[in-house]
């Protein structure tokens, strides 16, 4: 279980971008079918081969987009927080947020854990 979680933690950023793009494409397919039916029937005929399944494509697209965007936003905010907090060279500031940094870094790739360990060694924080 630990190896799988570590692997997924390393690829969360690129996979969230891919999920978001796939979700957007599926949403566009669904919207083209329901919103611009006559126009897309002549220009993009493969969308009409799905017929009423486009409703499911639209719903699945919304779900995939939601997951992708959530993971993208979560990763971005956590990485910004860690980078911002580790910029400082004041030991007291890092000690005051040390527990929160530790919790946040657990959900990010190893490079952020390494950055925190380096800053801890630099400022002699245990």
N, CA and C atoms as an extended XYZ file, in Angstrom:
378
Properties=species:S:1:pos:R:3:atomname:S:1:resname:S:1:resid:I:1 pbc="F F F"
N         0.828       -1.200        0.000 N   UNK     1
C         0.000        0.000        0.000 CA  UNK     1
C         0.867        1.256        0.000 C   UNK     1
N         1.958        1.244        0.756 N   UNK     2
C         2.808        2.420        0.849 CA  UNK     2
C         3.462        2.785       -0.463 C   UNK     2
N         3.867        1.775       -1.238 N   UNK     3
C         4.513        2.053       -2.515 CA  UNK     3
C         3.538        2.668       -3.506 C   UNK     3
N         2.307        2.207       -3.484 N   UNK     4
C         1.289        2.746       -4.389 CA  UNK     4
C         0.992        4.204       -4.032 C   UNK     4
N         0.839        4.486       -2.753 N   UNK     5
C         0.541        5.848       -2.316 CA  UNK     5
C         1.699        6.778       -2.672 C   UNK     5
N         2.930        6.321       -2.453 N   UNK     6
C         4.093        7.150       -2.804 CA  UNK     6
C         4.145        7.413       -4.297 C   UNK     6
N         3.840        6.400       -5.102 N   UNK     7
C         3.836        6.580       -6.552 CA  UNK     7
C         2.765        7.587       -6.966 C   UNK     7
N         1.566        7.454       -6.430 N   UNK     8
C         0.483        8.373       -6.771 CA  UNK     8
C         0.779        9.796       -6.303 C   UNK     8
N         1.456        9.907       -5.177 N   UNK     9
C         1.824       11.217       -4.661 CA  UNK     9
C         2.795       11.924       -5.614 C   UNK     9
N         3.654       11.146       -6.262 N   UNK    10
C         4.631       11.722       -7.181 CA  UNK    10
C         3.990       12.187       -8.483 C   UNK    10
N         2.902       11.552       -8.897 N   UNK    11
C         2.298       11.893      -10.192 CA  UNK    11
C         0.974       12.640      -10.057 C   UNK    11
N         0.666       13.163       -8.899 N   UNK    12
C        -0.635       13.813       -8.694 CA  UNK    12
C        -0.772       15.072       -9.560 C   UNK    12
N         0.270       15.840       -9.729 N   UNK    13
C         0.175       17.074      -10.505 CA  UNK    13
C        -0.069       16.799      -11.987 C   UNK    13
N         0.781       15.974      -12.647 N   UNK    14
C         0.500       15.726      -14.066 CA  UNK    14
C        -0.819       14.985      -14.290 C   UNK    14
N        -1.145       14.064      -13.399 N   UNK    15
C        -2.403       13.325      -13.593 CA  UNK    15
C        -3.614       14.228      -13.377 C   UNK    15
N        -3.515       15.207      -12.482 N   UNK    16
C        -4.643       16.131      -12.299 CA  UNK    16
C        -4.826       17.012      -13.528 C   UNK    16
N        -3.736       17.394      -14.158 N   UNK    17
C        -3.843       18.183      -15.386 CA  UNK    17
C        -4.480       17.345      -16.486 C   UNK    17
N        -4.057       16.093      -16.617 N   UNK    18
C        -4.620       15.206      -17.639 CA  UNK    18
C        -6.105       14.961      -17.387 C   UNK    18
N        -6.474       14.707      -16.129 N   UNK    19
C        -7.892       14.500      -15.808 CA  UNK    19
C        -8.721       15.742      -16.127 C   UNK    19
N        -8.191       16.906      -15.822 N   UNK    20
C        -8.916       18.139      -16.101 CA  UNK    20
C        -9.130       18.317      -17.602 C   UNK    20
N        -8.102       18.046      -18.394 N   UNK    21
C        -8.215       18.185      -19.849 CA  UNK    21
C        -9.218       17.172      -20.413 C   UNK    21
N        -9.143       15.919      -19.948 N   UNK    22
C       -10.095       14.903      -20.406 CA  UNK    22
C       -11.520       15.303      -20.032 C   UNK    22
N       -11.696       15.809      -18.823 N   UNK    23
C       -13.022       16.269      -18.391 CA  UNK    23
C       -13.548       17.394      -19.258 C   UNK    23
N       -12.683       18.339      -19.601 N   UNK    24
C       -13.097       19.455      -20.459 CA  UNK    24
C       -13.508       18.944      -21.835 C   UNK    24
N       -12.744       18.003      -22.389 N   UNK    25
C       -13.073       17.450      -23.703 CA  UNK    25
C       -14.425       16.739      -23.673 C   UNK    25
N       -14.662       15.936      -22.638 N   UNK    26
C       -15.946       15.233      -22.540 CA  UNK    26
C       -17.108       16.201      -22.348 C   UNK    26
N       -16.884       17.249      -21.573 N   UNK    27
C       -17.929       18.265      -21.390 CA  UNK    27
C       -18.238       18.944      -22.720 C   UNK    27
N       -17.200       19.248      -23.472 N   UNK    28
C       -17.412       19.884      -24.784 CA  UNK    28
C       -18.199       18.962      -25.708 C   UNK    28
N       -17.862       17.662      -25.716 N   UNK    29
C       -18.619       16.723      -26.547 CA  UNK    29
C       -20.095       16.721      -26.161 C   UNK    29
N       -20.359       16.651      -24.864 N   UNK    30
C       -21.751       16.646      -24.408 CA  UNK    30
C       -22.472       17.935      -24.753 C   UNK    30
N       -21.808       19.065      -24.564 N   UNK    31
C       -22.437       20.346      -24.867 CA  UNK    31
C       -22.643       20.538      -26.367 C   UNK    31
N       -21.710       20.043      -27.166 N   UNK    32
C       -21.885       20.153      -28.618 CA  UNK    32
C       -23.105       19.364      -29.077 C   UNK    32
N       -23.320       18.213      -28.487 N   UNK    33
C       -24.467       17.394      -28.879 CA  UNK    33
C       -25.782       18.077      -28.496 C   UNK    33
N       -25.849       18.593      -27.265 N   UNK    34
C       -27.110       19.163      -26.791 CA  UNK    34
C       -27.291       20.625      -27.158 C   UNK    34
N       -26.200       21.367      -27.291 N   UNK    35
C       -26.326       22.791      -27.556 CA  UNK    35
C       -26.312       23.162      -29.024 C   UNK    35
N       -25.495       22.483      -29.791 N   UNK    36
C       -25.323       22.839      -31.198 CA  UNK    36
C       -25.565       21.624      -32.079 C   UNK    36
N       -26.685       20.987      -31.905 N   UNK    37
C       -26.991       19.729      -32.575 CA  UNK    37
C       -26.923       19.788      -34.081 C   UNK    37
N       -27.605       20.747      -34.683 N   UNK    38
C       -27.653       20.816      -36.146 CA  UNK    38
C       -26.287       21.162      -36.725 C   UNK    38
N       -25.564       22.023      -36.073 N   UNK    39
C       -24.248       22.432      -36.567 CA  UNK    39
C       -23.239       21.291      -36.468 C   UNK    39
N       -23.216       20.621      -35.345 N   UNK    40
C       -22.212       19.575      -35.153 CA  UNK    40
C       -22.545       18.288      -35.888 C   UNK    40
N       -23.790       18.093      -36.268 N   UNK    41
C       -24.141       16.862      -36.978 CA  UNK    41
C       -23.435       16.806      -38.331 C   UNK    41
N       -23.260       17.944      -38.955 N   UNK    42
C       -22.591       17.958      -40.253 CA  UNK    42
C       -21.080       18.102      -40.126 C   UNK    42
N       -20.600       18.768      -39.081 N   UNK    43
C       -19.155       18.999      -38.956 CA  UNK    43
C       -18.433       17.929      -38.146 C   UNK    43
N       -19.047       17.431      -37.088 N   UNK    44
C       -18.425       16.420      -36.219 CA  UNK    44
C       -19.407       15.260      -36.071 C   UNK    44
N       -19.482       14.375      -37.061 N   UNK    45
C       -20.528       13.339      -37.026 CA  UNK    45
C       -20.311       12.248      -35.970 C   UNK    45
N       -19.073       12.039      -35.502 N   UNK    46
C       -18.870       10.948      -34.548 CA  UNK    46
C       -19.524       11.218      -33.199 C   UNK    46
N       -19.812       12.472      -32.897 N   UNK    47
C       -20.515       12.790      -31.648 CA  UNK    47
C       -21.944       12.256      -31.712 C   UNK    47
N       -22.549       12.272      -32.889 N   UNK    48
C       -23.933       11.834      -33.028 CA  UNK    48
C       -24.068       10.321      -33.065 C   UNK    48
N       -22.986        9.623      -33.256 N   UNK    49
C       -23.053        8.160      -33.207 CA  UNK    49
C       -23.363        7.673      -31.794 C   UNK    49
N       -23.001        8.474      -30.807 N   UNK    50
C       -23.281        8.092      -29.413 CA  UNK    50
C       -24.745        8.291      -29.048 C   UNK    50
N       -25.409        9.180      -29.722 N   UNK    51
C       -26.830        9.402      -29.459 CA  UNK    51
C       -27.081        9.897      -28.045 C   UNK    51
N       -28.010        9.237      -27.354 N   UNK    52
C       -28.371        9.641      -26.001 CA  UNK    52
C       -27.281        9.336      -24.986 C   UNK    52
N       -26.279        8.595      -25.375 N   UNK    53
C       -25.162        8.341      -24.469 CA  UNK    53
C       -24.368        9.612      -24.183 C   UNK    53
N       -24.585       10.632      -24.978 N   UNK    54
C       -23.897       11.904      -24.746 CA  UNK    54
C       -24.269       12.510      -23.400 C   UNK    54
N       -25.444       12.187      -22.880 N   UNK    55
C       -25.807       12.661      -21.543 CA  UNK    55
C       -24.849       12.074      -20.512 C   UNK    55
N       -24.548       10.787      -20.658 N   UNK    56
C       -23.611       10.146      -19.748 CA  UNK    56
C       -22.193       10.679      -19.953 C   UNK    56
N       -21.844       10.971      -21.198 N   UNK    57
C       -20.531       11.557      -21.483 CA  UNK    57
C       -20.414       12.910      -20.796 C   UNK    57
N       -21.463       13.694      -20.842 N   UNK    58
C       -21.463       15.002      -20.196 CA  UNK    58
C       -21.332       14.867      -18.681 C   UNK    58
N       -22.077       13.968      -18.088 N   UNK    59
C       -22.028       13.769      -16.632 CA  UNK    59
C       -20.657       13.236      -16.204 C   UNK    59
N       -20.137       12.253      -16.931 N   UNK    60
C       -18.812       11.709      -16.614 CA  UNK    60
C       -17.746       12.782      -16.790 C   UNK    60
N       -17.906       13.617      -17.820 N   UNK    61
C       -16.972       14.724      -18.029 CA  UNK    61
C       -16.969       15.701      -16.870 C   UNK    61
N       -18.157       16.006      -16.353 N   UNK    62
C       -18.246       16.906      -15.190 CA  UNK    62
C       -17.583       16.290      -13.961 C   UNK    62
N       -17.791       15.000      -13.753 N   UNK    63
C       -17.186       14.321      -12.595 CA  UNK    63
C       -15.671       14.286      -12.724 C   UNK    63
N       -15.167       13.896      -13.896 N   UNK    64
C       -13.721       13.822      -14.108 CA  UNK    64
C       -13.094       15.205      -13.990 C   UNK    64
N       -13.757       16.206      -14.560 N   UNK    65
C       -13.257       17.573      -14.444 CA  UNK    65
C       -13.204       18.003      -12.984 C   UNK    65
N       -14.236       17.670      -12.218 N   UNK    66
C       -14.259       18.023      -10.794 CA  UNK    66
C       -13.109       17.409      -10.023 C   UNK    66
N       -12.880       16.106      -10.236 N   UNK    67
C       -11.765       15.454       -9.558 CA  UNK    67
C       -10.431       16.052       -9.985 C   UNK    67
N       -10.253       16.237      -11.276 N   UNK    68
C        -8.996       16.788      -11.781 CA  UNK    68
C        -8.728       18.178      -11.249 C   UNK    68
N        -9.756       19.020      -11.262 N   UNK    69
C        -9.580       20.384      -10.768 CA  UNK    69
C        -9.324       20.404       -9.269 C   UNK    69
N       -10.014       19.548       -8.517 N   UNK    70
C        -9.798       19.494       -7.067 CA  UNK    70
C        -8.353       19.121       -6.748 C   UNK    70
N        -7.849       18.065       -7.385 N   UNK    71
C        -6.482       17.649       -7.113 CA  UNK    71
C        -5.468       18.674       -7.600 C   UNK    71
N        -5.739       19.335       -8.715 N   UNK    72
C        -4.858       20.387       -9.214 CA  UNK    72
C        -4.814       21.550       -8.234 C   UNK    72
N        -5.977       21.995       -7.776 N   UNK    73
C        -6.050       23.114       -6.834 CA  UNK    73
C        -5.405       22.753       -5.498 C   UNK    73
N        -5.669       21.549       -5.017 N   UNK    74
C        -5.110       21.102       -3.746 CA  UNK    74
C        -3.587       21.058       -3.803 C   UNK    74
N        -3.056       20.464       -4.866 N   UNK    75
C        -1.603       20.379       -5.013 CA  UNK    75
C        -0.983       21.771       -5.111 C   UNK    75
N        -1.601       22.634       -5.895 N   UNK    76
C        -1.056       23.970       -6.100 CA  UNK    76
C        -1.027       24.771       -4.802 C   UNK    76
N        -2.116       24.745       -4.038 N   UNK    77
C        -2.150       25.513       -2.795 CA  UNK    77
C        -1.176       24.956       -1.766 C   UNK    77
N        -1.066       23.643       -1.677 N   UNK    78
C        -0.131       23.051       -0.727 CA  UNK    78
C         1.306       23.356       -1.099 C   UNK    78
N         1.646       23.250       -2.375 N   UNK    79
C         3.027       23.515       -2.775 CA  UNK    79
C         3.372       24.988       -2.598 C   UNK    79
N         2.441       25.885       -2.884 N   UNK    80
C         2.687       27.320       -2.661 CA  UNK    80
C         2.905       27.611       -1.179 C   UNK    80
N         2.092       26.984       -0.328 N   UNK    81
C         2.236       27.191        1.110 CA  UNK    81
C         3.611       26.750        1.592 C   UNK    81
N         4.044       25.564        1.164 N   UNK    82
C         5.343       25.048        1.608 CA  UNK    82
C         6.464       25.931        1.091 C   UNK    82
N         6.423       26.305       -0.164 N   UNK    83
C         7.474       27.154       -0.728 CA  UNK    83
C         7.533       28.504       -0.032 C   UNK    83
N         6.369       29.071        0.251 N   UNK    84
C         6.318       30.376        0.913 CA  UNK    84
C         6.888       30.295        2.330 C   UNK    84
N         6.538       29.250        3.046 N   UNK    85
C         7.014       29.124        4.420 CA  UNK    85
C         8.503       28.781        4.489 C   UNK    85
N         8.999       28.067        3.507 N   UNK    86
C        10.411       27.680        3.532 CA  UNK    86
C        11.339       28.759        2.983 C   UNK    86
N        10.784       29.834        2.430 N   UNK    87
C        11.617       30.928        1.939 CA  UNK    87
C        12.308       31.665        3.071 C   UNK    87
N        11.664       31.709        4.207 N   UNK    88
C        12.190       32.478        5.326 CA  UNK    88
C        13.437       31.823        5.919 C   UNK    88
N        14.274       32.634        6.502 N   UNK    89
C        15.465       32.127        7.179 CA  UNK    89
C        15.362       32.317        8.688 C   UNK    89
N        14.169       32.621        9.167 N   UNK    90
C        13.966       32.811       10.598 CA  UNK    90
C        13.503       31.501       11.219 C   UNK    90
N        14.235       31.067       12.186 N   UNK    91
C        13.942       29.793       12.845 CA  UNK    91
C        12.593       29.830       13.558 C   UNK    91
N        12.278       30.950       14.180 N   UNK    92
C        11.035       31.060       14.955 CA  UNK    92
C         9.797       30.936       14.053 C   UNK    92
N         9.867       31.496       12.847 N   UNK    93
C         8.725       31.412       11.941 CA  UNK    93
C         8.482       29.975       11.490 C   UNK    93
N         9.549       29.266       11.200 N   UNK    94
C         9.389       27.872       10.770 CA  UNK    94
C         8.943       27.003       11.933 C   UNK    94
N         9.460       27.272       13.129 N   UNK    95
C         9.034       26.481       14.285 CA  UNK    95
C         7.559       26.692       14.602 C   UNK    95
N         7.058       27.898       14.376 N   UNK    96
C         5.656       28.153       14.699 CA  UNK    96
C         4.710       27.390       13.765 C   UNK    96
N         5.155       27.118       12.543 N   UNK    97
C         4.313       26.392       11.590 CA  UNK    97
C         4.879       25.029       11.247 C   UNK    97
N         5.748       24.521       12.084 N   UNK    98
C         6.439       23.271       11.788 CA  UNK    98
C         5.479       22.086       11.670 C   UNK    98
N         4.530       21.964       12.576 N   UNK    99
C         3.584       20.846       12.525 CA  UNK    99
C         2.709       20.916       11.279 C   UNK    99
N         2.269       22.110       10.943 N   UNK   100
C         1.447       22.272        9.744 CA  UNK   100
C         2.259       21.971        8.480 C   UNK   100
N         3.521       22.383        8.483 N   UNK   101
C         4.403       22.059        7.355 CA  UNK   101
C         4.587       20.556        7.230 C   UNK   101
N         4.813       19.881        8.345 N   UNK   102
C         4.992       18.421        8.327 CA  UNK   102
C         3.753       17.721        7.754 C   UNK   102
N         2.565       18.150        8.205 N   UNK   103
C         1.326       17.548        7.711 CA  UNK   103
C         1.134       17.812        6.222 C   UNK   103
N         1.448       18.995        5.786 N   UNK   104
C         1.264       19.353        4.380 CA  UNK   104
C         2.244       18.603        3.492 C   UNK   104
N         3.484       18.490        3.935 N   UNK   105
C         4.527       17.849        3.137 CA  UNK   105
C         4.253       16.359        2.961 C   UNK   105
N         3.527       15.747        3.879 N   UNK   106
C         3.185       14.323        3.748 CA  UNK   106
C         2.341       14.045        2.517 C   UNK   106
N         1.615       15.055        2.032 N   UNK   107
C         0.729       14.876        0.893 CA  UNK   107
C         1.334       15.353       -0.424 C   UNK   107
N         2.593       15.741       -0.379 N   UNK   108
C         3.274       16.245       -1.572 CA  UNK   108
C         4.392       15.292       -1.979 C   UNK   108
N         4.929       15.455       -3.194 N   UNK   109
C         6.043       14.598       -3.637 CA  UNK   109
C         7.277       14.734       -2.748 C   UNK   109
N         8.195       13.808       -2.915 N   UNK   110
C         9.374       13.735       -2.049 CA  UNK   110
C        10.261       14.965       -2.120 C   UNK   110
N        10.234       15.683       -3.226 N   UNK   111
C        11.106       16.859       -3.321 CA  UNK   111
C        10.740       17.897       -2.262 C   UNK   111
N         9.478       17.984       -1.879 N   UNK   112
C         9.064       18.919       -0.834 CA  UNK   112
C         9.491       18.420        0.537 C   UNK   112
N         9.453       17.110        0.744 N   UNK   113
C         9.957       16.547        1.993 CA  UNK   113
C        11.446       16.816        2.122 C   UNK   113
N        12.161       16.686        1.016 N   UNK   114
C        13.597       16.946        1.003 CA  UNK   114
C        13.876       18.419        1.289 C   UNK   114
N        13.066       19.308        0.711 N   UNK   115
C        13.228       20.744        0.964 CA  UNK   115
C        13.031       21.058        2.447 C   UNK   115
N        12.031       20.441        3.072 N   UNK   116
C        11.776       20.671        4.491 CA  UNK   116
C        12.912       20.121        5.343 C   UNK   116
N        13.394       18.929        5.014 N   UNK   117
C        14.509       18.348        5.769 CA  UNK   117
C        15.762       19.217        5.656 C   UNK   117
N        16.022       19.733        4.465 N   UNK   118
C        17.180       20.609        4.280 CA  UNK   118
C        17.049       21.882        5.108 C   UNK   118
N        15.858       22.461        5.141 N   UNK   119
C        15.636       23.670        5.920 CA  UNK   119
C        15.744       23.376        7.419 C   UNK   119
N        15.261       22.201        7.857 N   UNK   120
C        15.400       21.808        9.250 CA  UNK   120
C        16.869       21.661        9.640 C   UNK   120
N        17.660       21.055        8.768 N   UNK   121
C        19.090       20.916        9.066 CA  UNK   121
C        19.781       22.267        9.077 C   UNK   121
N        19.398       23.116        8.152 N   UNK   122
C        20.016       24.441        8.056 CA  UNK   122
C        19.759       25.266        9.318 C   UNK   122
N        18.545       25.164        9.860 N   UNK   123
C        18.169       25.963       11.029 CA  UNK   123
C        18.206       25.179       12.341 C   UNK   123
N        18.700       23.957       12.309 N   UNK   124
C        18.799       23.076       13.491 CA  UNK   124
C        17.460       22.887       14.192 C   UNK   124
N        16.464       22.491       13.431 N   UNK   125
C        15.128       22.227       13.976 CA  UNK   125
C        14.936       20.725       13.999 C   UNK   125
N        14.422       20.218       15.116 N   UNK   126
C        14.180       18.773       15.230 CA  UNK   126
C        12.710       18.483       15.298 C   UNK   126
